């Protein structure tokens, strides 16, 4: 089951991209404080976890002070969901989750790709499906990181916005979703190459597929009396 260089390059891009996307998906370092404040109320936030240090929402009639790192959908955070989960952040979570799902599906498809021989009837379908899923994941991821990059460190979200920076997990997410594109495109290119290879083999095989008897009959049938 020898794979072409195109397929191996595609697989390499996918492995790196999936690693970056997974780390970014689970890491609470999409937005972080820059460390210049002595007692920042906001520490860091990821897609699913947020860390505060004595944060209190002044626009609500509650005396609750939030400290420590919690799951972003924790029941205690319900009273500040309108602050914690604005529309742009929900969109970021949604589209990056789609990307993550595409990566998981592609892992299974990549395993099948490594196992299947290129002469298998479903090999072309597998390559096209794998490439398409990766490209879809890339587009979804681009929407996610562009949305967060444009609004994440804005003044209307986390406290002390002027001391908040986009974190390394966000950077990994950007690199990961970008790498999904060459991975998907190379798999689609490989599918096209294999398609034309099969067509060429079929065309070159047809003349030699006739038996000697069939050739004699064909030659005799082609003879006409003048």
MIDREN-29859 format. One line per field, with one value per residue (C-alpha): x negated, y, z negated. Coordinates in steps of 0.2 Angstrom, whole numbers, plus 5000, padded with zeros to 4 digits. Layout:
c1 <- (X;...) .
c2 <- (Y;...) .
c3 <- (Z;...) .
% end
This chain:
c1 <- (5000;4987;4993;4988;4978;4994;5004;4990;4988;5007;5006;4991;5001;5016;5007;4999;5016;5026;5013;5014;5033;5035;5023;5032;5049;5046;5034;5040;5027;5037;5037;5025;5020;5003;4996;4993;5008;5004;5021;5031;5049;5048;5034;5038;5052;5053;5068;5074;5065;5063;5052;5056;5048;5061;5072;5088;5101;5106;5121;5130;5139;5128;5114;5106;5087;5080;5063;5053;5055;5072;5081;5088;5106;5104;5121;5113;5109;5127;5130;5117;5120;5125;5107;5098;5106;5109;5114;5097;5090;5105;5101;5083;5087;5099;5088;5073;5083;5087;5069;5065;5079;5071;5054;5061;5070;5054;5044;5055;5054;5035;5034;5044;5033;5018;5026;5034;5025;5026;5034;5048;5065;5069;5051;5056;5072;5062;5049;5063;5072;5057;5051;5069;5071;5054;5058;5075;5066;5054;5067;5077;5061;5057;5074;5071;5053;5057;5072;5063;5048;5059;5069;5060;5048;5061;5065;5083;5080;5067;5062;5046;5047;5031;5021;5028;5019;5023;5015;5004;5019;5028;5012;5011;5029;5025;5011;5021;5036;5024;5015;5031;5033;5016;5020;5038;5032;5018;5030;5042;5027;5022;5040;5039;5022;5028;5044;5033;5021;5036;5042;5025;5023;5041;5037;5020;5027;5041;5031;5022;5038;5044;5040;5031;5048;5057;5043;5045;5064;5062;5050;5060;5076;5066;5062;5074;5075;5073) .
c2 <- (5000;5013;5030;5044;5059;5070;5059;5059;5078;5079;5067;5077;5093;5085;5078;5095;5104;5092;5093;5112;5112;5100;5109;5125;5118;5112;5126;5141;5153;5162;5178;5182;5196;5204;5202;5221;5223;5219;5211;5209;5204;5194;5180;5170;5162;5148;5141;5132;5138;5156;5162;5177;5185;5194;5199;5207;5213;5230;5230;5217;5218;5204;5204;5188;5189;5176;5169;5154;5144;5137;5128;5142;5135;5132;5136;5149;5159;5159;5177;5184;5173;5189;5196;5180;5173;5187;5183;5184;5172;5159;5160;5157;5142;5135;5136;5130;5115;5111;5112;5100;5088;5088;5084;5070;5063;5065;5055;5040;5043;5045;5028;5021;5030;5022;5004;5005;5000;5013;4999;4998;5003;5015;5023;5038;5041;5041;5054;5065;5064;5066;5082;5089;5087;5095;5110;5112;5112;5125;5137;5135;5137;5153;5160;5156;5163;5179;5182;5180;5190;5205;5205;5195;5209;5223;5235;5229;5212;5207;5219;5229;5226;5237;5224;5209;5200;5186;5170;5156;5144;5156;5157;5138;5138;5150;5140;5124;5129;5137;5120;5111;5119;5112;5095;5095;5102;5089;5075;5081;5083;5065;5060;5068;5060;5043;5045;5049;5035;5023;5030;5028;5010;5006;5013;5005;4988;4987;4983;4968;4962;4953;4934;4928;4920;4937;4946;4933;4935;4954;4953;4941;4952;4967;4958;4963;4956;4969) .
c3 <- (5000;5006;5006;5018;5012;5014;5002;4990;4990;4988;4973;4965;4967;4959;4944;4940;4943;4932;4918;4918;4919;4905;4893;4897;4895;4877;4871;4861;4869;4883;4873;4859;4848;4852;4835;4832;4820;4802;4798;4815;4814;4829;4831;4847;4857;4870;4879;4864;4849;4841;4826;4816;4801;4791;4806;4802;4815;4810;4822;4812;4795;4788;4776;4783;4785;4797;4794;4801;4817;4821;4836;4846;4844;4825;4816;4806;4822;4827;4820;4832;4847;4857;4853;4854;4870;4883;4900;4908;4895;4897;4916;4913;4902;4915;4931;4922;4915;4933;4938;4923;4929;4947;4940;4930;4945;4956;4943;4946;4965;4965;4956;4970;4983;4975;4975;4993;5009;5023;5034;5022;5030;5016;5015;5026;5016;5000;5006;5012;4996;4985;4995;4995;4976;4973;4984;4976;4959;4965;4970;4954;4944;4954;4949;4931;4929;4940;4929;4913;4919;4924;4907;4894;4887;4889;4876;4874;4868;4854;4841;4842;4861;4864;4855;4864;4878;4890;4883;4890;4891;4903;4913;4914;4920;4934;4940;4938;4949;4962;4964;4966;4984;4991;4983;4991;5008;5009;5006;5019;5031;5027;5031;5048;5052;5047;5058;5073;5069;5069;5086;5094;5087;5094;5111;5112;5107;5119;5135;5126;5118;5133;5136;5152;5157;5155;5165;5180;5180;5180;5194;5204;5201;5208;5224;5239;5256;5270) .
% end
